[in-house]
């Protein structure tokens, strides 16, 4: 009569190492810059459609086809994702300082106004700018991020170029004139401003901007 041989006790499988927040797996980060660009584009679309309050990191990740951990890895918090989206959207507007410097001071209002509305009239740059402005109008966190970026990277450059008394206030008043007109035309779509020819708007707004920047 044969004796039954004892079966070896199976070794337990090693426990999986828990994922750390913000540390994506190798497969998730394989796309590198391409994945980062997708996240940024999805963030702009989500903020444009839902606004800051209703947009979530999870929703941005889902739209980009990545895990939420990858969003945290590249950008951090939702506020930081928004700031990155703002920076990308506002990048064309940062050339405004060059628009001021290139030419005589008595034409600075015309150059800046034409540059500004050139950015807004271009559909490729208008769409992300609308996302930023709409979010900032409805949420204080988004507004704070936008103010920080605008002051640090746009208004300070303009005031540095002016070299006039009260240069910072002059730059802010000029910006208020331009941004206010853009909100009425592109966001609120107030008629007849919304349908007016861009050249007509530039011709009327430029002298006012000039007065803010260099007037007595």
TAWO-V358307 format. One record per residue. N is the residue number from 1. RES is the residue in three letters. SS is DSSP state (H for helix, E for strand, C for the rest). PSI is psi as a letter, one per 30 degrees, with the letter a starting at -180 (999 if undefined). D_CENTER is the distance of its C-alpha to the mean C-alpha in Angstrom with 1 decimal. Layout:
# TAWO-V358307
n = [N;N]
res = [RES;RES]
ss = [SS;SS]
psi = [PSI;PSI]
d_center = [D_CENTER;D_CENTER]
This chain:
# TAWO-V358307
n = [1;2;3;4;5;6;7;8;9;10;11;12;13;14;15;16;17;18;19;20;21;22;23;24;25;26;27;28;29;30;31;32;33;34;35;36;37;38;39;40;41;42;43;44;45;46;47;48;49;50;51;52;53;54;55;56;57;58;59;60;61;62;63;64;65;66;67;68;69;70;71;72;73;74;75;76;77;78;79;80;81;82;83;84;85;86;87;88;89;90;91;92;93;94;95;96;97;98;99;100;101;102;103;104;105;106;107;108;109;110;111;112;113;114;115;116;117;118;119;120;121;122;123;124;125;126;127;128;129;130;131;132;133;134;135;136;137;138;139;140;141;142;143;144;145;146;147;148;149;150;151;152;153;154;155;156;157;158;159;160;161;162;163;164;165;166;167;168;169;170;171;172;173;174;175;176;177;178;179;180;181;182;183;184;185;186;187;188;189;190;191;192;193;194;195;196;197;198;199;200;201;202;203;204;205;206;207;208;209;210;211;212;213;214;215;216]
res = [UNK;UNK;UNK;UNK;UNK;UNK;UNK;UNK;UNK;UNK;UNK;UNK;UNK;UNK;UNK;UNK;UNK;UNK;UNK;UNK;UNK;UNK;UNK;UNK;UNK;UNK;UNK;UNK;UNK;UNK;UNK;UNK;UNK;UNK;UNK;UNK;UNK;UNK;UNK;UNK;UNK;UNK;UNK;UNK;UNK;UNK;UNK;UNK;UNK;UNK;UNK;UNK;UNK;UNK;UNK;UNK;UNK;UNK;UNK;UNK;UNK;UNK;UNK;UNK;UNK;UNK;UNK;UNK;UNK;UNK;UNK;UNK;UNK;UNK;UNK;UNK;UNK;UNK;UNK;UNK;UNK;UNK;UNK;UNK;UNK;UNK;UNK;UNK;UNK;UNK;UNK;UNK;UNK;UNK;UNK;UNK;UNK;UNK;UNK;UNK;UNK;UNK;UNK;UNK;UNK;UNK;UNK;UNK;UNK;UNK;UNK;UNK;UNK;UNK;UNK;UNK;UNK;UNK;UNK;UNK;UNK;UNK;UNK;UNK;UNK;UNK;UNK;UNK;UNK;UNK;UNK;UNK;UNK;UNK;UNK;UNK;UNK;UNK;UNK;UNK;UNK;UNK;UNK;UNK;UNK;UNK;UNK;UNK;UNK;UNK;UNK;UNK;UNK;UNK;UNK;UNK;UNK;UNK;UNK;UNK;UNK;UNK;UNK;UNK;UNK;UNK;UNK;UNK;UNK;UNK;UNK;UNK;UNK;UNK;UNK;UNK;UNK;UNK;UNK;UNK;UNK;UNK;UNK;UNK;UNK;UNK;UNK;UNK;UNK;UNK;UNK;UNK;UNK;UNK;UNK;UNK;UNK;UNK;UNK;UNK;UNK;UNK;UNK;UNK;UNK;UNK;UNK;UNK;UNK;UNK;UNK;UNK;UNK;UNK;UNK;UNK]
ss = [C;C;C;C;C;C;C;C;C;C;C;C;C;C;C;C;C;C;C;C;C;C;C;C;C;C;C;C;C;C;C;C;H;H;H;H;H;H;H;H;H;H;H;H;H;H;H;H;H;H;H;H;H;H;C;C;H;H;H;H;H;H;H;H;C;C;C;H;H;H;H;H;H;H;C;C;C;H;H;H;H;H;H;H;H;H;H;H;H;H;H;H;H;H;H;H;H;H;H;H;H;C;C;C;H;H;H;H;H;H;H;H;H;H;H;H;H;H;H;H;H;C;H;H;H;H;H;H;H;H;H;H;H;H;H;H;H;H;C;H;H;H;H;H;H;H;H;H;H;H;H;H;H;H;H;H;H;H;H;H;H;H;C;C;C;C;H;H;H;H;H;H;H;H;H;H;H;H;H;H;H;H;H;H;H;H;H;C;C;C;C;C;H;H;H;C;C;H;H;H;H;H;H;H;H;H;H;H;H;H;H;H;H;H;C;C]
psi = [k;k;k;k;k;k;k;k;k;k;k;k;k;k;k;k;k;k;k;k;k;f;j;l;l;e;e;e;g;e;f;b;e;e;e;e;e;e;e;e;e;e;e;e;e;e;e;e;e;f;l;e;e;f;k;l;e;e;e;e;e;e;e;f;h;l;l;e;e;e;e;e;e;e;f;b;l;e;e;e;e;e;e;e;e;e;e;e;e;f;e;e;f;f;g;e;e;e;e;e;f;i;l;l;f;f;g;e;e;e;e;e;e;e;e;e;f;e;e;e;f;j;e;e;f;e;e;e;e;e;e;e;e;e;e;e;f;f;k;e;e;e;e;e;e;e;e;e;e;e;e;e;f;d;e;e;e;e;e;e;f;e;h;l;k;h;e;e;e;e;e;e;e;e;e;e;e;e;e;e;e;e;e;e;e;f;e;f;h;k;k;g;e;e;f;l;k;e;e;e;e;e;e;e;e;e;e;e;e;e;e;e;e;f;l;999]
d_center = [81.8;78.5;76.3;72.5;70.3;67.6;64.0;61.6;58.9;55.5;53.0;49.9;46.7;44.5;41.7;38.3;36.2;33.5;29.9;27.9;24.5;21.8;24.5;24.3;27.4;28.2;27.9;24.5;23.1;25.2;22.5;20.7;17.8;18.1;17.6;14.5;13.1;14.3;12.7;9.2;10.1;11.9;9.2;7.2;10.8;11.9;9.6;10.5;14.1;14.8;12.6;11.8;15.5;16.7;14.2;15.8;15.5;18.7;17.4;14.4;17.2;19.6;17.4;16.8;20.5;20.5;21.7;19.8;21.1;19.2;15.8;17.2;18.6;15.5;13.0;15.3;14.7;12.5;11.0;10.4;8.9;6.4;5.9;5.9;3.4;1.3;4.4;5.1;4.2;5.8;8.3;10.9;11.1;12.2;15.3;16.5;18.6;20.5;21.0;22.7;24.8;26.1;29.0;31.2;30.0;31.5;29.2;25.9;25.0;25.6;23.6;20.5;20.8;21.4;18.5;16.1;17.6;17.7;14.0;14.0;17.2;16.0;15.2;13.3;10.6;11.3;10.5;6.7;6.9;9.4;7.7;5.6;8.9;11.1;10.0;10.3;13.7;15.1;14.3;15.1;13.3;9.9;11.3;12.4;9.2;7.9;11.5;11.7;9.1;10.5;14.0;14.0;12.6;13.4;16.1;18.1;18.3;19.6;22.0;23.3;24.2;26.1;28.7;30.0;31.0;28.3;25.6;22.8;23.9;24.4;20.8;19.5;21.9;21.0;17.3;18.5;20.6;18.0;15.2;18.1;19.5;16.3;16.0;19.7;19.6;16.7;16.0;19.5;21.2;24.0;27.0;28.3;25.1;23.2;25.8;26.8;26.8;23.9;26.6;28.3;25.2;24.6;28.4;28.4;25.2;25.6;28.8;27.3;24.4;27.2;29.1;26.4;25.9;29.5;31.8;34.5]
